[in-house]
Amino acid sequence: MSEKQKSDGQNYGAEQIQVLDGLEHVRVRPGMYIGSTGFDGLHHLLKEIADNSIDEAIAGFANKVDITLLADGGVKVVDNGRGIPVDIHPKTKKSALETVLTVLNAGGKFGGGGYKVSSGLHGVGSSVVNALSTHMIAEVYKNDKTHHIEFDTGKTWDKGLVVTPGEQGRTGSAITFYPDPAIFKETITFDYDWVSNYARHQAYLTKGVLITVKDERTGQREAFYFEGGIRSYVRRLNEGKEVVDDDIFYVEKDIEDSQVEVALQYNDSFAEVIKPFANNVLTPDGGKHVEGFRSAMTRVINDYARKNGLLKEKESNLTGDDIKEGLTAVILVKLPDPQFEGQTKNKLGNPEVRGYVDKVMTEYFGYYLEENPAVAKKIINKATLAARARKAARAARDNVIRKGAFEGLNLPSKLADCSSRDRAECELFIVEGNSAAGSAKEGRNPKIQAILPLRGKVLNTERARLDKMLANQELVSLIKGLGVGIGEQFDIGGLRYDKIIFMTDADVDGLHIATLLMTFFFRYMPEVIKAGHVYLAKPPLFGLTKGTGNNRKIDYVYDEVALEKKLAEKIEERRKAGTKIDESQERFKQAGYTAQNRFKGLGEMDAKQLWETTMDPENRILVQVHIDDAEKCDAVFTKLMGDQVDLRKNFIQAGAATVDLDELDF
């Protein structure tokens, strides 16, 4: 930020607070403003308040933000910025502080000159947080005074703004709020990990700002400060991976009225990780800034390769898909009027940003390659190998993808398909072993349930390119059965089943197979997981038999904890009924059972048992797979399925402390 911009920004008063509309219907229809009244909506409140403090840091007027999860269920966010204006607003005739917190869309981000760049430009605002809180307390520190005001469900307390002597020289704002349980009926408990993750990312994106998180409920606390900013972010994203070079390319450039900041580094994996942001807002679906980045990268690398003889004259140019293999990049653009697509802000639409990023990357990444010829050669060699693999995979992929009116003819022979063609009701069970698959086929509902057996353990796709993966018959059968294609021709619209269910044994080998399948979906079909189509079946671990012959009945129990609870309940029921309990007997007999069976695998259950316990929609337990934190997932898959043994060993040792040895079956 220039000194003039900073000086202009110091003139931050009531006249810069623009009022658009009054606060209406927020409590009646909260979903219109925060998306939901569940977990996501609750945490959106915190983000709205904290984003305002981050905006002060982006503008260069704050370097510290403290977030505290209070013991009594509230949240307090404090910054050392300029402080919300407190003078009288010319339109509302109230203090600017009260106006900001009680009038919808009132703030310093609507053209009043309060902020050149902000992450909350299209946010719902502090007034919505106020309306959805039972209680809010706001304090502003400026002019050696403390300005204090409180609200209940958006309504100002009678005493209004109270001004008292304050700490000399202190500036900033503090907002404390308590979500209303009448609105957030699912939960009003803030998740520390979510808050910590939010703070970490904002610290990466706003270099030089210290963000602290404290949880009074547990005593947990963390502080985040990254002088390297997004360079530090790239370094973290590449943890556990072998990088092409220790050096991280970085550029920060003002262009027109905007700023482009990019950091990137190549690693030895086959996956691409790009984190695009606009004014600190993640845009997971990309947008114009990503388009400009990709076009510049492809052009610069091909130009360098041609100029230095790293591509032969008859060889085709490298494609964007070749160049992105192993690329980790963070793209951060800051602009005065970001145009996001939809309230979710998933994609940036400003057309001028494409040119800004393209121009900056063309110039500065071109310099980087010229100045680092050894690194440039490694990058181009990696992309060349990717191009060869892409060509080798094309024929195999085309054979896998079902096309046209005869697509059903290309289904794998081992797939026992369902008869329904209504995807919304269809389920695909991916079953470990032929024995269990046989029982599943016999016990299923053939109208809506399809069975695909797996033979042994599938390929670990963490370390496999597409060409190698398409040589694996088990994965090819799975891809054909799903109907979505693979690679650049992937299309989730072709998915044939609403639910894809991993049904594996409840033992270490079964969990390993499920993890291998999860790796495949995460690396090659993450959209299927994100759309909520992937599930884990939970077969029972125990069968408790009561009675014999025609009176025989089996109670199924799914884990050790549930077993103990079930036995305790049955024993207590028998005691209350007057039955004398023989304490010398085994626990399951004390509960009135005649036998206890521990299932070692799905193959031990007959078709009727498998249907009743694991496949019947009325009785089964399914665990839906979500990607709540893609970075954390990426790190876990790298550790568990990558080729660095030390990382995996450390991960297992760290987790060993949480294992209850009494529950292990040796």
C-alpha positions in Angstrom: 0.0 0.0 0.0 1.4 3.4 -0.9 1.8 6.2 1.7 -0.9 8.3 -0.1 -3.4 5.4 0.1 -2.6 4.9 3.7 -3.0 8.6 4.4 -6.3 8.7 2.6 -7.5 5.7 4.6 -6.8 7.4 7.9 -9.7 9.7 7.1 -12.2 7.1 8.2 -15.3 8.7 9.6 -19.1 8.5 9.6 -19.5 10.0 6.1 -17.7 6.9 4.8 -20.4 4.5 6.2 -22.9 4.0 3.4 -26.5 2.9 4.3 -28.3 0.8 1.8 -31.3 -0.7 3.5 -32.8 -1.3 7.0 -32.5 -4.6 8.8 -35.4 -6.8 7.8 -36.5 -10.4 8.1 -33.1 -11.7 9.1 -34.5 -13.6 12.1 -37.5 -14.8 10.1 -35.4 -16.1 7.2 -31.8 -16.5 8.4 -31.0 -19.0 5.6 -31.2 -16.2 3.1 -28.3 -14.4 4.8 -26.0 -17.1 6.1 -27.0 -20.2 4.0 -28.1 -22.4 6.8 -28.8 -22.5 10.6 -26.6 -25.6 11.1 -22.8 -25.9 11.6 -21.8 -23.9 8.5 -24.2 -21.0 9.3 -23.0 -20.8 12.9 -19.4 -20.5 11.9 -20.3 -18.1 9.1 -21.2 -15.7 11.9 -17.7 -15.8 13.3 -16.2 -15.4 9.8 -18.2 -12.3 9.2 -16.9 -10.6 12.3 -13.3 -11.8 12.0 -13.2 -10.9 8.3 -13.8 -7.3 9.3 -10.7 -7.4 11.4 -8.7 -9.1 8.7 -9.8 -6.3 6.3 -8.2 -3.8 8.6 -5.0 -5.8 8.3 -5.2 -6.1 4.5 -5.7 -2.3 4.4 -2.5 -1.9 6.4 -4.0 -0.5 9.6 -3.9 -3.6 11.9 -1.3 -6.3 12.5 -3.0 -8.3 15.3 -6.3 -10.2 15.5 -7.3 -12.2 18.6 -10.2 -14.7 18.4 -11.4 -16.2 21.7 -14.0 -18.9 22.2 -15.4 -18.0 25.5 -16.2 -20.4 28.3 -19.9 -19.2 28.4 -20.4 -20.1 24.7 -19.7 -16.7 23.1 -17.0 -15.5 20.7 -14.8 -12.4 21.1 -12.8 -10.9 18.2 -10.4 -8.1 18.9 -8.1 -6.2 16.5 -5.7 -3.3 16.8 -7.0 -1.4 13.7 -8.5 2.0 13.4 -11.7 1.1 15.2 -15.2 1.3 13.8 -16.2 5.0 13.5 -18.2 6.3 16.4 -19.3 9.8 15.3 -22.9 10.5 14.3 -23.9 9.2 10.9 -25.6 12.0 8.8 -28.4 9.7 7.6 -29.4 7.6 10.6 -28.6 10.3 13.2 -27.1 7.5 15.3 -23.4 6.7 16.0 -21.7 5.0 13.0 -21.0 2.1 15.4 -24.6 1.5 16.1 -25.5 2.0 12.5 -23.0 -0.6 11.3 -24.4 -3.1 13.8 -28.1 -2.5 13.3 -28.6 -1.6 9.7 -28.4 -4.2 7.0 -25.6 -3.5 4.5 -24.3 -0.5 6.3 -20.5 -0.4 6.4 -17.3 1.0 5.0 -17.2 -1.4 2.0 -19.9 0.0 -0.3 -18.0 2.8 -2.0 -17.6 5.1 0.9 -13.8 5.0 0.8 -13.3 3.1 4.0 -11.5 0.2 2.2 -9.8 0.0 -1.1 -9.8 -3.8 -0.9 -11.8 -6.1 1.4 -12.8 -9.7 1.8 -16.2 -8.9 3.1 -17.4 -6.8 0.2 -20.3 -9.1 -0.6 -20.6 -10.5 3.0 -23.9 -10.3 5.0 -22.4 -8.0 7.6 -22.1 -7.5 11.3 -25.7 -6.4 11.5 -26.9 -9.9 10.6 -24.6 -11.5 13.2 -26.2 -9.1 15.7 -29.7 -10.0 14.7 -29.0 -13.7 15.1 -27.3 -13.4 18.5 -29.0 -13.2 21.9 -26.5 -10.7 23.0 -23.7 -8.6 21.3 -21.2 -6.4 23.0 -19.1 -3.9 20.9 -16.2 -1.8 22.1 -14.2 0.6 20.1 -10.9 2.0 21.3 -9.8 5.4 19.8 -8.9 8.9 21.0 -7.9 7.5 24.4 -11.5 6.5 25.0 -13.5 3.3 25.1 -16.9 3.4 23.3 -19.2 0.6 24.6 -22.6 -0.5 23.2 -24.7 -3.6 23.7 -27.6 -5.3 21.9 -30.1 -8.1 22.3 -31.3 -9.9 19.1 -30.2 -6.8 17.1 -32.0 -4.3 19.4 -29.9 -1.6 21.1 -29.9 -1.4 24.9 -31.6 1.7 26.2 -28.5 3.3 27.5 -27.0 3.3 24.0 -23.4 4.2 23.4 -21.4 4.7 26.6 -18.0 6.5 26.4 -15.5 6.1 29.2 -11.7 6.9 29.6 -9.6 4.3 27.8 -6.1 3.1 27.5 -3.9 5.8 26.1 -2.9 5.3 22.5 -5.0 2.1 22.1 -7.0 1.7 18.8 -9.1 -1.1 17.5 -12.4 -2.9 17.8 -13.7 -5.7 20.0 -16.9 -7.6 19.1 -18.4 -10.3 21.4 -21.5 -12.2 20.4 -23.6 -15.1 21.5 -25.5 -17.1 18.8 -29.2 -17.5 19.5 -30.1 -21.2 20.2 -33.6 -20.4 19.0 -32.1 -19.9 15.5 -29.2 -22.4 15.6 -31.1 -25.4 16.9 -28.6 -27.9 15.7 -25.7 -26.5 17.6 -24.4 -23.3 19.1 -21.0 -24.8 20.0 -18.1 -23.5 18.0 -15.6 -26.0 16.7 -12.0 -25.1 17.7 -10.4 -26.9 14.7 -12.6 -24.9 12.2 -11.6 -21.7 13.9 -7.9 -22.6 14.0 -8.0 -23.6 10.3 -9.6 -20.3 9.4 -7.1 -18.3 11.4 -4.1 -20.2 9.9 -5.3 -19.6 6.3 -5.9 -15.9 6.9 -2.4 -15.6 8.4 -1.0 -17.2 5.3 -2.9 -14.8 3.1 -2.1 -11.6 5.1 1.6 -11.7 5.7 2.8 -9.9 8.7 -0.4 -10.2 10.7 -0.4 -12.1 14.0 -3.7 -14.1 14.5 -4.2 -15.8 17.8 -6.9 -18.3 18.7 -7.8 -19.2 22.3 -10.4 -21.6 23.6 -11.4 -20.9 27.2 -13.4 -24.1 27.3 -10.4 -26.3 26.9 -7.3 -24.1 27.4 -6.2 -24.7 23.8 -4.4 -21.8 22.1 -2.4 -21.1 19.0 -0.8 -18.2 17.3 -0.2 -17.8 13.5 2.2 -15.5 11.9 3.8 -16.0 8.5 6.3 -13.4 7.3 6.5 -15.4 4.0 2.8 -15.2 3.5 1.7 -17.4 0.6 5.2 -18.8 0.2 4.8 -20.3 3.6 1.5 -21.7 2.5 3.0 -23.4 -0.6 5.7 -24.9 1.7 3.1 -26.3 4.0 1.0 -27.7 1.1 4.2 -29.5 -0.1 5.1 -31.0 3.2 5.9 -34.7 2.9 6.5 -34.4 -0.9 9.8 -34.4 -2.6 10.1 -31.0 -4.3 11.8 -30.3 -7.6 13.7 -27.5 -6.0 13.8 -25.9 -2.5 13.3 -22.5 -4.0 9.7 -21.2 -4.3 8.8 -19.0 -7.1 7.1 -15.8 -5.8 5.9 -12.6 -7.3 3.9 -9.7 -5.9 3.0 -6.9 -8.4 0.6 -3.9 -8.4 -1.1 -3.6 -11.7 -3.7 -0.9 -12.4 -5.8 -0.6 -9.2 -5.2 -4.3 -8.3 -2.5 -6.5 -7.0 -1.4 -10.0 -8.1 0.5 -12.3 -5.8 1.6 -15.8 -6.8 3.7 -18.5 -5.2 4.4 -21.9 -6.8 6.6 -24.9 -6.5 6.7 -28.3 -8.2 6.8 -31.6 -6.4 7.3 -35.3 -7.5 3.6 -36.2 -7.3 1.2 -36.5 -10.1 -1.5 -34.3 -8.6 -2.0 -30.6 -9.0 -2.9 -28.4 -6.0 -4.0 -24.8 -6.8 -5.5 -22.5 -4.1 -7.0 -19.4 -5.8 -8.1 -16.4 -3.7 -9.6 -13.1 -4.4 -9.4 -10.6 -1.5 -8.6 -13.5 0.8 -11.8 -15.3 -0.2 -11.1 -18.9 -1.5 -12.6 -19.4 -5.0 -12.6 -23.2 -5.3 -14.1 -23.1 -8.7 -11.4 -20.8 -10.0 -12.3 -18.0 -12.3 -10.5 -15.4 -14.4 -7.4 -15.3 -12.1 -6.9 -19.0 -12.6 -7.5 -18.7 -16.4 -4.8 -16.1 -16.7 -2.4 -18.2 -14.6 -2.9 -21.3 -16.6 -2.5 -19.6 -20.0 0.7 -17.9 -18.9 2.2 -21.0 -17.4 1.5 -23.1 -20.6 2.8 -20.4 -22.9 6.0 -19.5 -20.9 7.0 -23.1 -20.4 6.5 -24.1 -24.0 8.4 -20.9 -25.2 11.3 -21.7 -22.9 11.4 -25.4 -23.9 11.5 -24.5 -27.6 14.0 -21.7 -27.2 16.4 -24.0 -25.2 15.9 -27.2 -27.3 14.1 -29.1 -24.5 11.3 -29.9 -27.0 12.2 -31.5 -30.3 11.1 -29.7 -33.4 8.6 -32.4 -34.3 7.2 -32.8 -30.8 3.9 -31.2 -30.0 3.6 -28.4 -27.5 3.0 -29.4 -23.9 -0.6 -29.0 -22.8 -2.0 -27.5 -19.7 -2.6 -31.0 -18.3 1.0 -31.9 -18.8 2.3 -28.8 -17.1 0.0 -29.0 -14.1 1.3 -32.4 -12.9 3.0 -32.0 -9.5 2.3 -28.2 -9.4 1.4 -26.6 -6.1 0.4 -22.9 -6.4 -1.3 -20.2 -4.4 -2.9 -17.3 -6.4 -4.0 -14.3 -4.5 -5.5 -11.3 -6.3 -6.7 -8.1 -4.5 -9.0 -5.8 -6.3 -11.5 -3.0 -5.4 -14.6 -4.5 -6.8 -14.5 -8.4 -7.0 -17.4 -9.9 -8.9 -18.1 -13.3 -7.5 -20.5 -15.8 -9.0 -23.3 -16.4 -6.5 -23.4 -15.7 -2.8 -21.1 -18.7 -2.2 -18.2 -16.8 -3.9 -16.9 -20.0 -5.5 -15.7 -18.3 -8.7 -14.2 -14.9 -9.7 -15.7 -13.3 -12.7 -13.8 -10.0 -13.3 -12.6 -10.3 -16.9 -9.7 -7.8 -16.4 -8.1 -10.0 -13.8 -7.3 -12.7 -16.4 -5.1 -10.2 -18.2 -3.5 -8.9 -15.0 -2.4 -12.4 -13.9 -1.4 -13.4 -17.4 0.8 -10.4 -17.8 2.5 -10.7 -14.4 3.2 -14.5 -14.8 4.4 -14.2 -18.4 7.0 -11.6 -17.3 8.1 -12.9 -13.9 7.9 -16.6 -14.4 9.7 -16.2 -17.7 12.5 -14.4 -15.7 12.5 -17.2 -13.1 13.0 -20.0 -15.7 15.8 -18.0 -17.4 17.6 -17.5 -14.0 17.1 -21.1 -12.8 17.9 -23.3 -15.9 18.4 -26.4 -13.8 14.9 -26.1 -12.2 13.4 -25.2 -15.6 14.8 -28.4 -17.1 13.4 -30.5 -14.3 10.0 -28.9 -14.7 10.0 -29.4 -18.5 11.3 -33.0 -18.2 8.5 -33.8 -15.7 5.9 -32.3 -18.1 7.4 -34.2 -21.0 7.0 -37.5 -19.1 3.4 -36.5 -18.3 2.8 -35.9 -22.0 4.1 -39.3 -22.9 1.9 -40.9 -20.2 -1.1 -38.9 -21.4 -0.7 -40.3 -24.9 -0.2 -43.8 -23.7 -3.3 -43.5 -21.5 -5.5 -42.1 -24.3 -6.2 -45.4 -26.0 -6.9 -47.2 -22.7 -9.1 -44.4 -21.5 -11.2 -44.3 -24.7 -11.7 -48.1 -24.2 -12.9 -47.4 -20.6 -15.4 -44.6 -21.3 -18.8 -45.7 -22.4 -20.2 -43.7 -25.3 -23.4 -43.4 -27.3 -26.6 -45.4 -27.3 -24.7 -48.7 -26.7 -23.0 -47.7 -23.5 -24.6 -50.5 -21.5 -22.8 -53.0 -23.7 -19.5 -51.8 -22.2 -20.3 -52.6 -18.6 -17.8 -54.9 -16.8 -18.8 -58.6 -16.9 -18.3 -58.9 -13.1 -20.8 -56.2 -12.4 -24.2 -57.5 -11.2 -26.2 -54.4 -12.2 -29.5 -53.3 -10.9 -32.6 -53.1 -13.1 -33.6 -49.5 -12.3 -32.4 -46.7 -14.5 -33.4 -44.0 -12.1 -30.0 -42.9 -10.7 -31.6 -41.3 -7.6 -32.6 -44.7 -6.2 -29.6 -46.8 -7.5 -26.8 -48.0 -5.3 -23.4 -49.6 -6.1 -21.8 -51.9 -3.5 -18.1 -52.4 -4.0 -17.6 -55.6 -2.2 -14.4 -57.2 -0.9 -14.0 -60.8 -2.0 -16.0 -63.2 -4.1 -17.6 -65.0 -1.1 -19.1 -61.8 0.3 -20.1 -60.7 -3.2 -21.9 -63.9 -3.7 -23.9 -63.4 -0.5 -24.5 -59.8 -1.4 -25.9 -60.7 -4.9 -28.2 -63.3 -3.4 -29.4 -61.0 -0.6 -29.7 -57.7 -2.4 -32.7 -55.8 -3.8 -31.9 -56.4 -7.5 -34.0 -53.4 -8.6 -31.9 -50.8 -7.0 -28.7 -52.5 -5.7 -25.7 -53.4 -7.9 -22.8 -55.4 -6.8 -19.2 -55.1 -8.0 -16.8 -57.6 -6.4 -13.1 -56.7 -5.9 -10.4 -59.3 -6.1 -7.7 -58.6 -3.6 -6.3 -55.1 -3.0 -6.6 -52.5 -5.8 -3.7 -50.4 -7.0 -2.4 -47.6 -4.8 -3.2 -44.7 -7.0 -1.3 -42.2 -4.8 1.9 -43.0 -6.8 0.4 -44.0 -10.2 -0.2 -42.0 -13.3 -3.3 -42.5 -15.3 -1.7 -44.8 -17.9 -0.6 -47.2 -15.1 -3.9 -47.0 -13.4 -5.8 -47.9 -16.5 -3.7 -51.1 -16.8 -5.3 -52.3 -13.5 -8.3 -54.4 -14.3 -10.1 -53.9 -11.0 -10.0 -50.1 -11.3 -11.0 -50.3 -15.0 -14.1 -52.3 -14.0 -14.9 -49.7 -11.4 -14.6 -46.8 -13.8 -16.7 -48.6 -16.4 -19.3 -49.3 -13.8 -19.5 -45.8 -12.5 -20.1 -44.3 -16.0 -18.3 -41.0 -15.3 -15.2 -41.5 -17.4 -11.7 -40.5 -16.2 -9.1 -37.8 -16.7 -10.0 -34.9 -19.0 -13.2 -36.7 -20.1 -14.5 -37.1 -16.6 -18.2 -36.0 -16.4 -20.1 -36.5 -13.2 -23.3 -36.2 -15.1 -22.8 -39.8 -16.3 -22.8 -41.2 -12.8 -25.1 -44.3 -12.8 -25.6 -44.6 -9.0 -26.6 -42.1 -6.3 -24.8 -44.1 -3.6 -21.4 -45.7 -4.0 -20.8 -47.9 -1.0 -17.5 -49.5 0.1 -18.4 -52.8 1.8 -15.3 -54.3 3.2 -14.4 -56.5 6.2 -14.3 -54.9 9.6 -10.6 -55.8 10.0 -7.2 -54.2 9.1 -7.2 -55.6 5.6 -10.7 -54.4 5.0 -9.8 -50.9 6.2 -6.8 -51.0 3.9 -8.9 -51.8 0.9 -11.3 -49.0 1.9 -8.4 -46.6 2.1 -7.1 -47.6 -1.3 -10.5 -47.0 -2.8 -10.7 -43.7 -1.0 -7.3 -42.7 -2.4 -8.6 -43.5 -5.9 -11.7 -41.3 -5.5 -9.8 -38.5 -3.8 -7.1 -38.3 -6.4 -9.1 -39.0 -9.6 -12.8 -38.4 -8.8 -13.0 -35.9 -5.9 -16.2 -34.4 -7.4 -18.0 -37.7 -6.7 -17.1 -37.4 -3.0 -17.9 -33.7 -2.8 -21.3 -34.3 -4.3 -22.0 -36.7 -1.4 -22.2 -40.0 -3.3 -19.5 -42.0 -1.5 -20.3 -44.1 1.6 -18.7 -46.7 3.9 -20.9 -49.6 4.9 -20.6 -50.6 8.6 -21.0 -54.3 9.0 -21.6 -55.7 12.5 -18.7 -56.9 14.6 -20.8 -59.2 16.9 -23.9 -61.4 16.6 -25.6 -62.1 19.9 -27.8 -65.2 19.7 -30.9 -65.7 21.9 -33.0 -68.9 21.8 -32.8 -71.9 19.5 -34.6 -73.4 16.5 -37.5 -71.4 15.3 -37.3 -69.2 18.3 -33.7 -68.3 17.5 -33.0 -64.5 17.2 -29.8 -62.6 16.6 -29.0 -59.1 17.9 -26.3 -57.4 15.9 -23.8 -55.1 17.5 -21.4 -52.9 15.5 -18.5 -52.2 17.9 -17.0 -52.9 21.3 -18.6 -49.9 23.0 -22.0 -50.8 21.7 -21.5 -54.4 22.8 -20.8 -53.4 26.4 -23.8 -51.0 26.4 -26.1 -53.7 25.0 -25.0 -56.3 27.5 -25.4 -53.8 30.4 -28.9 -52.9 29.3 -30.0 -56.5 29.0 -28.5 -57.5 32.3 -30.3 -54.5 34.0 -33.6 -55.5 32.3 -33.3 -59.0 33.6 -32.6 -57.8 37.1 -35.6 -55.5 37.1 -37.7 -58.4 35.9 -36.6 -60.4 38.9 -34.2 -62.7 37.1 -31.3 -63.8 39.3 -28.0 -63.0 37.6 -25.1 -65.6 37.9 -22.1 -63.3 38.2 -19.8 -66.3 37.5 -21.1 -66.6 33.9 -19.7 -64.8 30.9 -21.2 -61.4 30.3 -23.3 -62.3 27.2 -24.9 -65.2 29.2 -25.6 -62.9 32.1 -27.6 -60.8 29.6 -29.6 -63.9 28.5 -27.9 -64.8 25.3 -27.0 -68.4 24.3 -24.0 -67.5 22.1 -21.8 -64.6 21.0 -20.1 -64.6 17.6 -17.5 -62.2 16.4 -17.6 -61.7 12.7 -14.1 -61.8 11.1 -15.4 -60.9 7.7 -18.4 -60.4 5.4 -17.9 -63.9 4.0 -19.0 -65.4 7.4 -22.5 -64.0 6.9 -25.1 -65.6 4.7 -27.2 -63.7 2.3 -30.0 -63.1 4.8 -27.6 -61.8 7.5 -25.8 -59.5 5.1 -29.1 -58.0 3.9 -30.4 -57.5 7.4 -27.3 -56.0 8.9 -25.5 -54.1 6.1 -27.6 -53.7 3.0 -31.2 -53.2 4.1 -31.9 -49.4 3.9 -34.2 -49.7 6.9 -31.6 -51.2 9.2 -28.1 -50.6 7.9 -25.5 -48.0 9.0 -23.8 -46.0 6.3 -21.1 -43.4 6.9 -21.1 -40.7 4.3 -17.7 -39.5 3.2 -17.1 -35.7 3.1 -14.1 -33.5 2.2 -14.3 -30.8 4.9 -10.6 -29.8 4.6 -9.0 -30.8 1.3 -5.5 -29.7 2.5 -5.7 -32.0 5.6 -7.0 -34.8 3.4 -4.2 -34.3 0.9 -1.6 -34.4 3.8 -3.1 -37.6 5.3 -3.1 -39.4 1.9 0.4 -38.3 1.3 1.5 -39.8 4.6 -0.5 -43.0 4.5 -0.2 -43.9 0.8 3.0 -42.1 -0.3 6.4 -43.6 -0.6 8.1 -41.8 2.4 8.2 -44.5 5.1 9.3 -42.1 7.9 6.2 -39.9 7.4 3.9 -42.9 7.7 5.8 -44.3 10.7 5.6 -40.9 12.5 1.9 -40.7 11.7 1.2 -44.2 13.1 3.3 -43.5 16.2 1.5 -40.2 16.9 -1.8 -42.0 16.6 -0.8 -45.0 18.7 -1.2 -42.9 21.9 -4.9 -42.7 21.3 -5.4 -46.5 20.8 -7.2 -48.4 23.6 -5.2 -51.7 23.8 -8.0 -53.4 25.7 -10.2 -53.1 22.6 -7.6 -54.7 20.3 -8.3 -58.4 19.4 -5.0 -60.3 19.3 
